[in-house]
Amino acid sequence: MATTDTRQPIYETLLIGILLAAVGGYMDAFTYMSYGEVFSSLQSGNVILLGINLASGHFAATWRYFIPILFFAFGAGFANLIEQFYVKKDLFIWQQINLLIELLGIALLV
């Protein structure tokens, strides 16, 4: 009788999900209050504020929201490239590399 491993990876557990939501909420509140009313992890908020400024005719203010959205898309694409490179070589450390790059980016910008 074969046994199957049904353990869940640590990054898919409820506790980690709650911690990520709390940290993301804190980062969004901090950057919204400290860095010119933009969100750092909630890009849908930046998209909504971008649309509001476009509809109101405040075209100069739209850059404040467009730049974080652009860098978020760049970061997501870069993370995907890292994943593709390491998965093809059977090295499953791409999550740690992505987290390290994100940590270094946050440390440099704050």
N, C-alpha and C positions, 0 to 999 in steps of 0.2 A: 504494500500500500504506500503510494507516494504521498509525501506531505508537501503542501504548497506554502510558501512564505506569504502571509497576508499582512505583514507589517506595513504600515504606511510610512512613507518618507517623512522626516521631521518637518520639512518645509510645507507639508500638506496637512498638518495637524491644526486643530481648532485654536490651540494656544498661540501658535505662531501667527495664525490669521488675525487673531485679536491684537497681538502685539504690533503687527504690521499696520493694522488700521489705526491704532493709537499713535504710533510714531508718525504715520502719514498725516493724520489730523493735526498733530502738534506742529509738524513742519509746515503745513499749510497755514495754520494760524500765525506762526512766527513770521513766515515770509510775507503774509498778507499785511501784518501790522508793521513790519520793519523794512520791507523792501518795495514800497510803492504799490501796494494793493494788487500783487500778483501771487498766484499759487505756485508752489514748487512741485507738488505731486498730483494735484487734482487738475488735470488738463481740461476737463470738461468745464470747470469754472472759468478758466482762461478763455476757452472758446465762447462761452456765454458772454463774458465781459467784452471780448473782441467784437462779437455781434452787436451788443448794445451800443458800443462806441461807433461802430460803422453805421448803424441805423440812426444814431443821433447826429451824425455828421462830424464827430470828433476824430478826424482821420489821423491827426498827429498822435493821439493817445493809443491808437491801435497797435503801434509798434511795441508798446510796453507789454502787450499780451501776445503778439505774434512771435516775438523772439523766444520766450519760454516754450511755446508750442513747437517751434522749429527745432530747438535743441532737444526737446523730448523725443521728437520723431528721429532725430539724428542718433540719440542714445539708444532708442529701441532698435534701430537698424544695426548699430554697432554691436549691441548685445546679441542680436541674431547672427551676425557674422562670427562672433566668438563661439557661439553655440555650434554653428555648422562646422567650424574648424576643428573643435575638440571632439565632437560626437563622431566625426568620420575617423578619427584616430583612436577611438575607443577610450578616450580619457574623459571621465565624467567630473571634471573639476571646473567646468565653465561657469557654474553658479558662483563659486568662490572667486573666480577671476572677475566676474561682473560686479560682485559686491565690493571687491577691493578697488576697482576703478571708480565705482560710485562713491566710496568712502574718501578716496583721494580727491575726487572732484569737489565733494562737499567741504572737505578740510581746506582746500585751496580757495574756495569762494566765500567762506564765512569768516 
